[in-house]
Amino acid sequence: MRGMRRGFFEKSKNKENIMENLITINNHTAVIVFDPETEMFRGEFLNLNGFADFYATNIQELLREGEVSINIFLTVCKKQGIEPYEL
């Protein structure tokens, strides 16, 4: 995958002025946090009409698991006739 840009990270401040790490995977933005209990990164996609989260121990896994998570979420929504995005 050398040279391919599957996702990118950015930092922003939320309403409470707390720094968040954001990543974009397949044009979907997710918030990334580190869970010290599991020693894993956790991602949760934003602006969906449901939950699509993913866990990984490193960035490459995070990107891969994020792609799997959003693809499954969108597939299930399509099969069930559910709008995947918040209105």
N, C-alpha and C positions, 0 to 999 in steps of 0.2 A: 504494500500500500504506500510505498514511498512516493512522495510528491502529491498524494491525494489529500485533500482537506475535507475530512468527513464531518468535522465539528469544530467549533471554536469556543474558547472560554472568554468570559468578560466578567468584570466585577461591577456591581452596581449597589446602590443603597435603596433599601425598601422604605416603606412609610415610617417605620420606627428608626430610620437612619442607621440600620445595621447592615454591614457589608454582606453581600451574598455572592456566591459564585454561580454564574449562569453558563450553560453550554447549549449550543444549537446543534441538533442532530436531525437531519432530513427536514430542515426548515421548521422544526418544533423546538421551542425553548424549554429547558429544564433547569431547576434549581439544584445545585449540588452541595451537599454537606458531608462532612466526615463524621462517622459514628464511632466514637472511641470504644464503645462496648464491643462492637463487632470488628473493629479495626478495618472497616470498609467504607468506601464512598457510597453515598446514597443519592440517587437522582430522582426527581419527580417532575414530570412534564406539567407545564402551566397551561391554563386556558382550555382545558379539556372538560367534557361533560362526564367526568368520571376520573378514576385514578389509573395512572400508568407510571409505575416506579421501577427502579432497577438498582442493583448493587454490584460493586466490583472492587477489587483490591488495587487496580492501577488504571491509568488513563486509557490504554488500549482496550482493556476489558470493559471499561465504562462506556466507551463509544459503541462497542459491539453489543453490549447488553441493552443500551439505550435504543439502538436500532431494532433489536428483537422486540423490546417492550412496546415501542410505538407502533410497529407493524402489527403485532398481535392485537393491540387495542383497536386500531383502525379496522382490521379485518373483522373482529367480533362486532363492532358497531355496524359495519356494512351488512353483515349477515343478519343481524337483528333489526335492521332498519332504524337505528338510533343515530341521531345527529352527534358526531364526536366532539364538536366544539361548543363551548359555552355560548349562549346567545346573548 
